[in-house]
Protein backbone atom coordinates (compact mmCIF):
# COMPACT_ATOMS: atom_id res chain seq x y z
CA UNK A 1 0.00 0.00 0.00
CA UNK A 2 1.28 3.44 -0.95
CA UNK A 3 0.88 5.30 2.34
CA UNK A 4 2.28 8.61 1.09
CA UNK A 5 -0.12 8.61 -1.86
CA UNK A 6 -3.06 8.13 0.50
CA UNK A 7 -1.86 10.92 2.80
CA UNK A 8 -1.45 13.28 -0.15
CA UNK A 9 -4.92 12.41 -1.44
CA UNK A 10 -6.44 12.98 2.01
CA UNK A 11 -4.70 16.36 2.13
CA UNK A 12 -6.15 17.29 -1.28
CA UNK A 13 -9.66 16.28 -0.21
CA UNK A 14 -9.32 18.26 3.01
CA UNK A 15 -8.05 21.28 1.10
CA UNK A 16 -10.59 21.41 -1.70
CA UNK A 17 -13.72 19.79 -0.22
CA UNK A 18 -14.37 22.62 2.21
CA UNK A 19 -17.86 21.54 3.24
CA UNK A 20 -16.17 18.70 5.12
CA UNK A 21 -14.64 21.30 7.40
CA UNK A 22 -18.01 21.90 9.03
CA UNK A 23 -18.32 18.28 10.13
CA UNK A 24 -14.66 18.26 11.16
CA UNK A 25 -15.23 21.31 13.36
CA UNK A 26 -18.37 19.76 14.86
CA UNK A 27 -16.37 16.62 15.56
CA UNK A 28 -13.59 18.66 17.17
CA UNK A 29 -16.11 20.48 19.35
CA UNK A 30 -17.86 17.33 20.54
CA UNK A 31 -14.96 14.86 20.84
CA UNK A 32 -13.32 16.55 23.82
CA UNK A 33 -14.53 15.32 27.22
CA UNK A 34 -15.21 17.51 30.21
CA UNK A 35 -16.22 17.27 33.77
CA UNK A 36 -17.73 19.31 36.50
CA UNK A 37 -17.62 19.23 40.26
CA UNK A 38 -19.44 20.94 43.06
CA UNK A 39 -18.60 21.44 46.69
CA UNK A 40 -21.28 21.79 49.34
CA UNK A 41 -20.77 23.36 52.72
CA UNK A 42 -23.20 24.11 55.52
CA UNK A 43 -22.69 27.70 56.62
CA UNK A 44 -22.42 28.53 60.30
CA UNK A 45 -23.03 32.18 61.04
CA UNK A 46 -21.32 33.94 63.94
CA UNK A 47 -19.57 30.80 65.16
CA UNK A 48 -22.87 29.17 66.16
CA UNK A 49 -22.98 25.39 66.46
CA UNK A 50 -25.36 23.00 64.76
CA UNK A 51 -27.81 22.29 67.56
CA UNK A 52 -31.10 21.78 65.76
CA UNK A 53 -32.13 18.11 65.49
CA UNK A 54 -33.11 16.81 62.09
CA UNK A 55 -36.85 16.25 61.72
CA UNK A 56 -38.25 12.82 61.21
CA UNK A 57 -38.50 12.14 57.44
CA UNK A 58 -42.16 11.27 57.78
CA UNK A 59 -42.92 14.58 59.53
CA UNK A 60 -40.87 16.73 57.15
CA UNK A 61 -42.84 19.62 55.68
CA UNK A 62 -41.11 21.17 52.65
CA UNK A 63 -40.19 24.02 52.57
CA UNK A 64 -41.27 25.17 56.06
CA UNK A 65 -39.00 22.78 57.96
CA UNK A 66 -36.00 24.00 55.97
CA UNK A 67 -35.77 26.86 58.45
CA UNK A 68 -35.05 24.36 61.21
CA UNK A 69 -32.41 22.48 59.21
CA UNK A 70 -30.68 25.58 57.80
CA UNK A 71 -31.37 28.31 60.37
CA UNK A 72 -28.99 30.79 58.65
CA UNK A 73 -30.52 30.47 55.17
CA UNK A 74 -34.04 31.38 54.17
CA UNK A 75 -36.22 28.58 52.84
CA UNK A 76 -36.95 30.62 49.72
CA UNK A 77 -33.24 30.87 48.90
CA UNK A 78 -32.75 27.15 49.46
CA UNK A 79 -35.73 26.33 47.24
CA UNK A 80 -34.31 28.59 44.54
CA UNK A 81 -30.89 26.95 44.81
CA UNK A 82 -32.43 23.48 44.55
CA UNK A 83 -34.47 24.50 41.51
CA UNK A 84 -31.40 26.04 39.85
CA UNK A 85 -29.34 22.92 40.61
CA UNK A 86 -31.97 20.65 39.09
CA UNK A 87 -32.21 22.92 36.06
CA UNK A 88 -28.41 22.94 35.68
CA UNK A 89 -28.25 19.14 35.86
CA UNK A 90 -31.00 18.85 33.24
CA UNK A 91 -29.18 21.35 31.01
CA UNK A 92 -25.91 19.43 31.33
CA UNK A 93 -27.66 16.16 30.47
CA UNK A 94 -29.37 17.78 27.48
CA UNK A 95 -26.07 19.21 26.23
CA UNK A 96 -24.41 15.81 26.68
CA UNK A 97 -27.12 14.11 24.61
CA UNK A 98 -26.99 16.77 21.88
CA UNK A 99 -23.17 16.65 21.84
CA UNK A 100 -23.20 12.85 21.48
CA UNK A 101 -25.70 12.99 18.62
CA UNK A 102 -23.74 15.69 16.78
CA UNK A 103 -20.49 13.80 17.27
CA UNK A 104 -21.63 10.50 15.80
CA UNK A 105 -23.67 12.07 13.01
CA UNK A 106 -20.64 14.20 12.05
CA UNK A 107 -18.31 11.21 12.11
CA UNK A 108 -20.67 9.15 9.97
CA UNK A 109 -21.12 12.04 7.55
CA UNK A 110 -17.37 12.56 7.17
CA UNK A 111 -16.78 8.90 6.39
CA UNK A 112 -19.63 8.62 3.90
CA UNK A 113 -18.88 11.93 2.19
CA UNK A 114 -15.23 11.10 1.63
CA UNK A 115 -16.11 7.61 0.37
CA UNK A 116 -18.76 9.01 -1.97
CA UNK A 117 -16.43 11.74 -3.24
CA UNK A 118 -13.67 9.24 -3.90
CA UNK A 119 -16.07 6.94 -5.77
CA UNK A 120 -17.87 9.52 -7.91
CA UNK A 121 -16.03 12.82 -7.47
CA UNK A 122 -19.31 14.40 -6.37
CA UNK A 123 -19.42 17.17 -3.76
CA UNK A 124 -22.61 17.74 -1.80
CA UNK A 125 -23.89 20.46 0.51
CA UNK A 126 -24.23 20.44 4.28
CA UNK A 127 -27.90 19.46 4.30
CA UNK A 128 -27.34 16.35 2.21
CA UNK A 129 -24.22 15.55 4.20
CA UNK A 130 -26.17 15.77 7.45
CA UNK A 131 -28.81 13.42 6.01
CA UNK A 132 -26.04 10.98 5.13
CA UNK A 133 -24.77 11.17 8.70
CA UNK A 134 -28.21 10.98 10.32
CA UNK A 135 -28.59 7.25 9.87
CA UNK A 136 -28.75 3.93 11.62
CA UNK A 137 -25.00 3.62 11.17
CA UNK A 138 -24.44 6.58 13.52
CA UNK A 139 -26.36 4.74 16.25
CA UNK A 140 -24.43 1.56 15.50
CA UNK A 141 -20.99 3.15 15.91
CA UNK A 142 -22.19 4.73 19.16
CA UNK A 143 -23.16 1.26 20.38
CA UNK A 144 -19.80 -0.10 19.20
CA UNK A 145 -17.92 2.54 21.17
CA UNK A 146 -20.14 1.95 24.19
CA UNK A 147 -19.68 -1.82 24.06
CA UNK A 148 -15.90 -1.67 23.64
CA UNK A 149 -15.63 1.02 26.32
CA UNK A 150 -17.64 -0.94 28.89
CA UNK A 151 -15.78 -4.22 28.27
CA UNK A 152 -12.38 -2.51 28.41
CA UNK A 153 -13.25 -0.59 31.57
CA UNK A 154 -14.56 -3.70 33.37
CA UNK A 155 -11.54 -5.81 32.40
CA UNK A 156 -8.99 -3.25 33.54
CA UNK A 157 -10.87 -2.43 36.72
CA UNK A 158 -10.65 -6.13 37.58
CA UNK A 159 -6.96 -6.24 36.63
CA UNK A 160 -6.14 -3.18 38.72
CA UNK A 161 -8.17 -4.66 41.57
CA UNK A 162 -6.13 -7.85 41.29
CA UNK A 163 -2.93 -5.76 41.30
CA UNK A 164 -4.05 -4.03 44.51
CA UNK A 165 -4.98 -7.31 46.21
CA UNK A 166 -1.50 -7.90 47.75
CA UNK A 167 -1.98 -4.71 49.77
CA UNK A 168 -4.41 -6.68 51.93
CA UNK A 169 -1.37 -7.98 53.82
CA UNK A 170 -1.34 -4.58 55.55
CA UNK A 171 -4.17 -6.00 57.64
CA UNK A 172 -1.58 -8.34 59.12
CA UNK A 173 0.87 -7.05 61.71
CA UNK A 174 3.95 -8.31 59.89
CA UNK A 175 6.49 -5.86 58.43
CA UNK A 176 8.11 -8.36 56.05
CA UNK A 177 4.78 -9.38 54.54
CA UNK A 178 3.78 -5.73 54.17
CA UNK A 179 6.97 -4.94 52.24
CA UNK A 180 6.57 -7.97 49.97
CA UNK A 181 2.89 -7.23 49.39
CA UNK A 182 3.54 -3.58 48.56
CA UNK A 183 6.35 -4.49 46.13
CA UNK A 184 4.17 -7.11 44.45
CA UNK A 185 1.27 -4.67 44.15
CA UNK A 186 3.45 -1.93 42.65
CA UNK A 187 5.01 -4.36 40.18
CA UNK A 188 1.67 -5.75 39.03
CA UNK A 189 0.22 -2.23 38.86
CA UNK A 190 3.01 -1.15 36.50
CA UNK A 191 2.44 -4.21 34.31
CA UNK A 192 -1.30 -3.56 34.14
CA UNK A 193 -0.66 0.11 33.32
CA UNK A 194 1.61 -0.77 30.38
CA UNK A 195 -0.89 -3.39 29.25
CA UNK A 196 -3.59 -0.71 29.32
CA UNK A 197 -1.41 1.55 27.14
CA UNK A 198 -0.82 -1.24 24.60
CA UNK A 199 -4.49 -2.22 24.52
CA UNK A 200 -5.44 1.44 24.16
CA UNK A 201 -3.19 1.80 21.10
CA UNK A 202 -4.59 -1.38 19.56
CA UNK A 203 -8.19 -0.30 20.12
CA UNK A 204 -7.40 3.18 18.73
CA UNK A 205 -6.24 1.55 15.48
CA UNK A 206 -9.00 -1.05 15.33
CA UNK A 207 -11.85 1.39 15.94
CA UNK A 208 -11.21 3.26 12.68
CA UNK A 209 -11.77 0.11 10.64
CA UNK A 210 -14.64 -1.19 12.76
CA UNK A 211 -16.53 2.09 12.28
CA UNK A 212 -15.92 2.13 8.55
CA UNK A 213 -16.97 -1.50 8.21
CA UNK A 214 -20.21 -0.58 9.96
CA UNK A 215 -20.83 2.60 7.94
CA UNK A 216 -19.56 1.72 4.47
CA UNK A 217 -20.53 -1.96 4.40
CA UNK A 218 -23.71 -1.47 6.45
CA UNK A 219 -22.81 -4.18 8.96
CA UNK A 220 -24.27 -4.69 12.39
CA UNK A 221 -22.38 -4.08 15.61
CA UNK A 222 -20.80 -7.50 16.05
CA UNK A 223 -20.32 -8.10 12.32
CA UNK A 224 -18.52 -4.76 12.01
CA UNK A 225 -16.24 -5.59 14.94
CA UNK A 226 -15.40 -8.95 13.41
CA UNK A 227 -14.83 -7.43 9.97
CA UNK A 228 -12.62 -4.62 11.26
CA UNK A 229 -10.51 -6.92 13.46
CA UNK A 230 -9.96 -9.43 10.63
CA UNK A 231 -9.01 -6.70 8.17
CA UNK A 232 -6.48 -5.16 10.54
CA UNK A 233 -5.11 -8.57 11.51
CA UNK A 234 -4.38 -9.42 7.87
CA UNK A 235 -2.88 -5.98 7.13
CA UNK A 236 -1.35 -5.12 10.48
CA UNK A 237 1.89 -3.74 9.01
CA UNK A 238 0.11 -1.31 6.67
CA UNK A 239 -2.25 -0.22 9.46
CA UNK A 240 0.62 0.28 11.91
CA UNK A 241 2.63 2.37 9.42
CA UNK A 242 -0.38 4.59 8.72
CA UNK A 243 -0.96 4.95 12.45
CA UNK A 244 2.65 6.06 12.94
CA UNK A 245 2.34 8.58 10.09
CA UNK A 246 -0.83 10.11 11.52
CA UNK A 247 0.68 10.15 15.00
CA UNK A 248 3.64 12.11 13.60
CA UNK A 249 1.24 14.50 11.85
CA UNK A 250 -0.64 15.03 15.10
CA UNK A 251 2.59 15.62 17.00
CA UNK A 252 3.72 18.23 14.46
CA UNK A 253 0.29 19.85 14.72
CA UNK A 254 0.58 20.12 18.51
CA UNK A 255 4.09 21.61 18.25
CA UNK A 256 2.93 24.17 15.68
CA UNK A 257 -0.09 25.04 17.80
CA UNK A 258 2.07 26.14 20.74
CA UNK A 259 3.27 29.41 19.14
CA UNK A 260 -0.17 29.88 17.57
CA UNK A 261 -1.79 29.59 20.99
CA UNK A 262 0.70 32.02 22.49
CA UNK A 263 0.06 34.59 19.73
CA UNK A 264 -3.70 34.18 20.12
CA UNK A 265 -3.43 34.58 23.88
CA UNK A 266 -1.36 37.77 23.52
CA UNK A 267 -3.74 39.16 20.90
CA UNK A 268 -6.70 38.18 23.05
CA UNK A 269 -5.33 39.93 26.12
CA UNK A 270 -4.79 43.10 24.11
CA UNK A 271 -8.11 43.04 22.23
CA UNK A 272 -10.20 41.92 25.21
CA UNK A 273 -8.28 43.93 27.76
CA UNK A 274 -8.91 47.34 26.21
CA UNK A 275 -12.73 47.30 26.36
CA UNK A 276 -12.65 45.51 29.72
CA UNK A 277 -10.39 48.15 31.27
CA UNK A 278 -12.44 50.94 29.70
CA UNK A 279 -15.71 49.60 31.12
CA UNK A 280 -14.06 48.91 34.48
CA UNK A 281 -12.68 52.45 34.62
CA UNK A 282 -16.07 53.98 33.80
CA UNK A 283 -17.82 51.92 36.47
CA UNK A 284 -15.04 52.75 38.90
CA UNK A 285 -16.03 56.40 38.68
CA UNK A 286 -19.39 55.60 40.24
CA UNK A 287 -18.67 52.49 42.32
CA UNK A 288 -15.88 51.35 44.58
CA UNK A 289 -14.56 47.99 45.72
CA UNK A 290 -14.34 44.88 43.55
CA UNK A 291 -17.39 45.61 41.40
CA UNK A 292 -15.49 47.41 38.57
CA UNK A 293 -13.02 44.53 38.34
CA UNK A 294 -15.80 41.95 38.29
CA UNK A 295 -17.63 43.78 35.49
CA UNK A 296 -14.35 44.15 33.57
CA UNK A 297 -13.77 40.40 33.86
CA UNK A 298 -17.32 39.67 32.68
CA UNK A 299 -16.64 41.81 29.60
CA UNK A 300 -13.07 40.70 28.90
CA UNK A 301 -13.00 36.97 29.62
CA UNK A 302 -15.64 35.95 27.01
CA UNK A 303 -13.87 38.02 24.35
CA UNK A 304 -10.53 36.45 25.28
CA UNK A 305 -12.01 32.94 25.16
CA UNK A 306 -13.58 33.56 21.75
CA UNK A 307 -10.32 34.86 20.31
CA UNK A 308 -8.52 31.71 21.50
CA UNK A 309 -11.20 29.06 21.03
CA UNK A 310 -12.54 29.94 17.57
CA UNK A 311 -9.22 29.70 15.63
CA UNK A 312 -7.97 26.66 17.57
CA UNK A 313 -11.26 24.83 17.07
CA UNK A 314 -11.15 25.63 13.35
CA UNK A 315 -7.62 24.24 13.04
CA UNK A 316 -8.55 21.17 15.12
CA UNK A 317 -11.51 20.66 12.78
CA UNK A 318 -9.19 20.63 9.79
CA UNK A 319 -7.03 18.02 11.50
CA UNK A 320 -10.11 15.92 12.28
CA UNK A 321 -11.17 16.14 8.63
CA UNK A 322 -7.72 15.12 7.43
CA UNK A 323 -7.45 12.20 9.86
CA UNK A 324 -10.91 10.89 9.02
CA UNK A 325 -10.26 11.20 5.29
CA UNK A 326 -6.95 9.36 5.63
CA UNK A 327 -8.48 6.43 7.51
CA UNK A 328 -11.39 6.22 5.06
CA UNK A 329 -9.01 6.10 2.09
CA UNK A 330 -6.88 3.55 3.93
CA UNK A 331 -9.94 1.39 4.53
CA UNK A 332 -10.94 1.61 0.87
CA UNK A 333 -7.43 0.66 -0.20
CA UNK A 334 -7.23 -2.34 2.13
CA UNK A 335 -10.66 -3.58 1.02
CA UNK A 336 -9.58 -3.23 -2.62
CA UNK A 337 -6.40 -5.18 -1.91
CA UNK A 338 -8.44 -7.89 -0.20
CA UNK A 339 -10.75 -8.07 -3.21
CA UNK A 340 -7.83 -8.29 -5.60
CA UNK A 341 -6.36 -11.23 -3.68
CA UNK A 342 -9.72 -13.03 -3.67
CA UNK A 343 -10.08 -12.39 -7.41
CA UNK A 344 -6.67 -13.87 -8.14
CA UNK A 345 -7.56 -16.99 -6.20
C-alpha positions as CSV (number, residue, x, y, z in Angstrom):
1,X,0.0,0.0,0.0
2,X,1.3,3.4,-0.9
3,X,0.9,5.3,2.3
4,X,2.3,8.6,1.1
5,X,-0.1,8.6,-1.9
6,X,-3.1,8.1,0.5
7,X,-1.9,10.9,2.8
8,X,-1.5,13.3,-0.2
9,X,-4.9,12.4,-1.4
10,X,-6.4,13.0,2.0
11,X,-4.7,16.4,2.1
12,X,-6.2,17.3,-1.3
13,X,-9.7,16.3,-0.2
14,X,-9.3,18.3,3.0
15,X,-8.1,21.3,1.1
16,X,-10.6,21.4,-1.7
17,X,-13.7,19.8,-0.2
18,X,-14.4,22.6,2.2
19,X,-17.9,21.5,3.2
20,X,-16.2,18.7,5.1
21,X,-14.6,21.3,7.4
22,X,-18.0,21.9,9.0
23,X,-18.3,18.3,10.1
24,X,-14.7,18.3,11.2
25,X,-15.2,21.3,13.4
26,X,-18.4,19.8,14.9
27,X,-16.4,16.6,15.6
28,X,-13.6,18.7,17.2
29,X,-16.1,20.5,19.4
30,X,-17.9,17.3,20.5
31,X,-15.0,14.9,20.8
32,X,-13.3,16.5,23.8
33,X,-14.5,15.3,27.2
34,X,-15.2,17.5,30.2
35,X,-16.2,17.3,33.8
36,X,-17.7,19.3,36.5
37,X,-17.6,19.2,40.3
38,X,-19.4,20.9,43.1
39,X,-18.6,21.4,46.7
40,X,-21.3,21.8,49.3
41,X,-20.8,23.4,52.7
42,X,-23.2,24.1,55.5
43,X,-22.7,27.7,56.6
44,X,-22.4,28.5,60.3
45,X,-23.0,32.2,61.0
46,X,-21.3,33.9,63.9
47,X,-19.6,30.8,65.2
48,X,-22.9,29.2,66.2
49,X,-23.0,25.4,66.5
50,X,-25.4,23.0,64.8
51,X,-27.8,22.3,67.6
52,X,-31.1,21.8,65.8
53,X,-32.1,18.1,65.5
54,X,-33.1,16.8,62.1
55,X,-36.8,16.3,61.7
56,X,-38.3,12.8,61.2
57,X,-38.5,12.1,57.4
58,X,-42.2,11.3,57.8
59,X,-42.9,14.6,59.5
60,X,-40.9,16.7,57.1
61,X,-42.8,19.6,55.7
62,X,-41.1,21.2,52.6
63,X,-40.2,24.0,52.6
64,X,-41.3,25.2,56.1
65,X,-39.0,22.8,58.0
66,X,-36.0,24.0,56.0
67,X,-35.8,26.9,58.4
68,X,-35.1,24.4,61.2
69,X,-32.4,22.5,59.2
70,X,-30.7,25.6,57.8
71,X,-31.4,28.3,60.4
72,X,-29.0,30.8,58.7
73,X,-30.5,30.5,55.2
74,X,-34.0,31.4,54.2
75,X,-36.2,28.6,52.8
76,X,-37.0,30.6,49.7
77,X,-33.2,30.9,48.9
78,X,-32.8,27.1,49.5
79,X,-35.7,26.3,47.2
80,X,-34.3,28.6,44.5
81,X,-30.9,27.0,44.8
82,X,-32.4,23.5,44.6
83,X,-34.5,24.5,41.5
84,X,-31.4,26.0,39.9
85,X,-29.3,22.9,40.6
86,X,-32.0,20.6,39.1
87,X,-32.2,22.9,36.1
88,X,-28.4,22.9,35.7
89,X,-28.3,19.1,35.9
90,X,-31.0,18.9,33.2
91,X,-29.2,21.3,31.0
92,X,-25.9,19.4,31.3
93,X,-27.7,16.2,30.5
94,X,-29.4,17.8,27.5
95,X,-26.1,19.2,26.2
96,X,-24.4,15.8,26.7
97,X,-27.1,14.1,24.6
98,X,-27.0,16.8,21.9
99,X,-23.2,16.6,21.8
100,X,-23.2,12.8,21.5
101,X,-25.7,13.0,18.6
102,X,-23.7,15.7,16.8
103,X,-20.5,13.8,17.3
104,X,-21.6,10.5,15.8
105,X,-23.7,12.1,13.0
106,X,-20.6,14.2,12.0
107,X,-18.3,11.2,12.1
108,X,-20.7,9.2,10.0
109,X,-21.1,12.0,7.6
110,X,-17.4,12.6,7.2
111,X,-16.8,8.9,6.4
112,X,-19.6,8.6,3.9
113,X,-18.9,11.9,2.2
114,X,-15.2,11.1,1.6
115,X,-16.1,7.6,0.4
116,X,-18.8,9.0,-2.0
117,X,-16.4,11.7,-3.2
118,X,-13.7,9.2,-3.9
119,X,-16.1,6.9,-5.8
120,X,-17.9,9.5,-7.9
121,X,-16.0,12.8,-7.5
122,X,-19.3,14.4,-6.4
123,X,-19.4,17.2,-3.8
124,X,-22.6,17.7,-1.8
125,X,-23.9,20.5,0.5
126,X,-24.2,20.4,4.3
127,X,-27.9,19.5,4.3
128,X,-27.3,16.4,2.2
129,X,-24.2,15.6,4.2
130,X,-26.2,15.8,7.5
131,X,-28.8,13.4,6.0
132,X,-26.0,11.0,5.1
133,X,-24.8,11.2,8.7
134,X,-28.2,11.0,10.3
135,X,-28.6,7.3,9.9
136,X,-28.7,3.9,11.6
137,X,-25.0,3.6,11.2
138,X,-24.4,6.6,13.5
139,X,-26.4,4.7,16.2
140,X,-24.4,1.6,15.5
141,X,-21.0,3.2,15.9
142,X,-22.2,4.7,19.2
143,X,-23.2,1.3,20.4
144,X,-19.8,-0.1,19.2
145,X,-17.9,2.5,21.2
146,X,-20.1,2.0,24.2
147,X,-19.7,-1.8,24.1
148,X,-15.9,-1.7,23.6
149,X,-15.6,1.0,26.3
150,X,-17.6,-0.9,28.9
151,X,-15.8,-4.2,28.3
152,X,-12.4,-2.5,28.4
153,X,-13.2,-0.6,31.6
154,X,-14.6,-3.7,33.4
155,X,-11.5,-5.8,32.4
156,X,-9.0,-3.2,33.5
157,X,-10.9,-2.4,36.7
158,X,-10.7,-6.1,37.6
159,X,-7.0,-6.2,36.6
160,X,-6.1,-3.2,38.7
161,X,-8.2,-4.7,41.6
162,X,-6.1,-7.8,41.3
163,X,-2.9,-5.8,41.3
164,X,-4.1,-4.0,44.5
165,X,-5.0,-7.3,46.2
166,X,-1.5,-7.9,47.8
167,X,-2.0,-4.7,49.8
168,X,-4.4,-6.7,51.9
169,X,-1.4,-8.0,53.8
170,X,-1.3,-4.6,55.6
171,X,-4.2,-6.0,57.6
172,X,-1.6,-8.3,59.1
173,X,0.9,-7.0,61.7
174,X,4.0,-8.3,59.9
175,X,6.5,-5.9,58.4
176,X,8.1,-8.4,56.0
177,X,4.8,-9.4,54.5
178,X,3.8,-5.7,54.2
179,X,7.0,-4.9,52.2
180,X,6.6,-8.0,50.0
181,X,2.9,-7.2,49.4
182,X,3.5,-3.6,48.6
183,X,6.4,-4.5,46.1
184,X,4.2,-7.1,44.4
185,X,1.3,-4.7,44.2
186,X,3.4,-1.9,42.6
187,X,5.0,-4.4,40.2
188,X,1.7,-5.8,39.0
189,X,0.2,-2.2,38.9
190,X,3.0,-1.1,36.5
191,X,2.4,-4.2,34.3
192,X,-1.3,-3.6,34.1
193,X,-0.7,0.1,33.3
194,X,1.6,-0.8,30.4
195,X,-0.9,-3.4,29.2
196,X,-3.6,-0.7,29.3
197,X,-1.4,1.5,27.1
198,X,-0.8,-1.2,24.6
199,X,-4.5,-2.2,24.5
200,X,-5.4,1.4,24.2
201,X,-3.2,1.8,21.1
202,X,-4.6,-1.4,19.6
203,X,-8.2,-0.3,20.1
204,X,-7.4,3.2,18.7
205,X,-6.2,1.5,15.5
206,X,-9.0,-1.0,15.3
207,X,-11.8,1.4,15.9
208,X,-11.2,3.3,12.7
209,X,-11.8,0.1,10.6
210,X,-14.6,-1.2,12.8
211,X,-16.5,2.1,12.3
212,X,-15.9,2.1,8.5
213,X,-17.0,-1.5,8.2
214,X,-20.2,-0.6,10.0
215,X,-20.8,2.6,7.9
216,X,-19.6,1.7,4.5
217,X,-20.5,-2.0,4.4
218,X,-23.7,-1.5,6.5
219,X,-22.8,-4.2,9.0
220,X,-24.3,-4.7,12.4
221,X,-22.4,-4.1,15.6
222,X,-20.8,-7.5,16.0
223,X,-20.3,-8.1,12.3
224,X,-18.5,-4.8,12.0
225,X,-16.2,-5.6,14.9
226,X,-15.4,-8.9,13.4
227,X,-14.8,-7.4,10.0
228,X,-12.6,-4.6,11.3
229,X,-10.5,-6.9,13.5
230,X,-10.0,-9.4,10.6
231,X,-9.0,-6.7,8.2
232,X,-6.5,-5.2,10.5
233,X,-5.1,-8.6,11.5
234,X,-4.4,-9.4,7.9
235,X,-2.9,-6.0,7.1
236,X,-1.4,-5.1,10.5
237,X,1.9,-3.7,9.0
238,X,0.1,-1.3,6.7
239,X,-2.2,-0.2,9.5
240,X,0.6,0.3,11.9
241,X,2.6,2.4,9.4
242,X,-0.4,4.6,8.7
243,X,-1.0,5.0,12.4
244,X,2.6,6.1,12.9
245,X,2.3,8.6,10.1
246,X,-0.8,10.1,11.5
247,X,0.7,10.2,15.0
248,X,3.6,12.1,13.6
249,X,1.2,14.5,11.8
250,X,-0.6,15.0,15.1
251,X,2.6,15.6,17.0
252,X,3.7,18.2,14.5
253,X,0.3,19.9,14.7
254,X,0.6,20.1,18.5
255,X,4.1,21.6,18.2
256,X,2.9,24.2,15.7
257,X,-0.1,25.0,17.8
258,X,2.1,26.1,20.7
259,X,3.3,29.4,19.1
260,X,-0.2,29.9,17.6
261,X,-1.8,29.6,21.0
262,X,0.7,32.0,22.5
263,X,0.1,34.6,19.7
264,X,-3.7,34.2,20.1
265,X,-3.4,34.6,23.9
266,X,-1.4,37.8,23.5
267,X,-3.7,39.2,20.9
268,X,-6.7,38.2,23.0
269,X,-5.3,39.9,26.1
270,X,-4.8,43.1,24.1
271,X,-8.1,43.0,22.2
272,X,-10.2,41.9,25.2
273,X,-8.3,43.9,27.8
274,X,-8.9,47.3,26.2
275,X,-12.7,47.3,26.4
276,X,-12.7,45.5,29.7
277,X,-10.4,48.1,31.3
278,X,-12.4,50.9,29.7
279,X,-15.7,49.6,31.1
280,X,-14.1,48.9,34.5
281,X,-12.7,52.5,34.6
282,X,-16.1,54.0,33.8
283,X,-17.8,51.9,36.5
284,X,-15.0,52.7,38.9
285,X,-16.0,56.4,38.7
286,X,-19.4,55.6,40.2
287,X,-18.7,52.5,42.3
288,X,-15.9,51.3,44.6
289,X,-14.6,48.0,45.7
290,X,-14.3,44.9,43.6
291,X,-17.4,45.6,41.4
292,X,-15.5,47.4,38.6
293,X,-13.0,44.5,38.3
294,X,-15.8,42.0,38.3
295,X,-17.6,43.8,35.5
296,X,-14.3,44.1,33.6
297,X,-13.8,40.4,33.9
298,X,-17.3,39.7,32.7
299,X,-16.6,41.8,29.6
300,X,-13.1,40.7,28.9
301,X,-13.0,37.0,29.6
302,X,-15.6,35.9,27.0
303,X,-13.9,38.0,24.3
304,X,-10.5,36.5,25.3
305,X,-12.0,32.9,25.2
306,X,-13.6,33.6,21.7
307,X,-10.3,34.9,20.3
308,X,-8.5,31.7,21.5
309,X,-11.2,29.1,21.0
310,X,-12.5,29.9,17.6
311,X,-9.2,29.7,15.6
312,X,-8.0,26.7,17.6
313,X,-11.3,24.8,17.1
314,X,-11.2,25.6,13.4
315,X,-7.6,24.2,13.0
316,X,-8.6,21.2,15.1
317,X,-11.5,20.7,12.8
318,X,-9.2,20.6,9.8
319,X,-7.0,18.0,11.5
320,X,-10.1,15.9,12.3
321,X,-11.2,16.1,8.6
322,X,-7.7,15.1,7.4
323,X,-7.5,12.2,9.9
324,X,-10.9,10.9,9.0
325,X,-10.3,11.2,5.3
326,X,-6.9,9.4,5.6
327,X,-8.5,6.4,7.5
328,X,-11.4,6.2,5.1
329,X,-9.0,6.1,2.1
330,X,-6.9,3.5,3.9
331,X,-9.9,1.4,4.5
332,X,-10.9,1.6,0.9
333,X,-7.4,0.7,-0.2
334,X,-7.2,-2.3,2.1
335,X,-10.7,-3.6,1.0
336,X,-9.6,-3.2,-2.6
337,X,-6.4,-5.2,-1.9
338,X,-8.4,-7.9,-0.2
339,X,-10.7,-8.1,-3.2
340,X,-7.8,-8.3,-5.6
341,X,-6.4,-11.2,-3.7
342,X,-9.7,-13.0,-3.7
343,X,-10.1,-12.4,-7.4
344,X,-6.7,-13.9,-8.1
345,X,-7.6,-17.0,-6.2
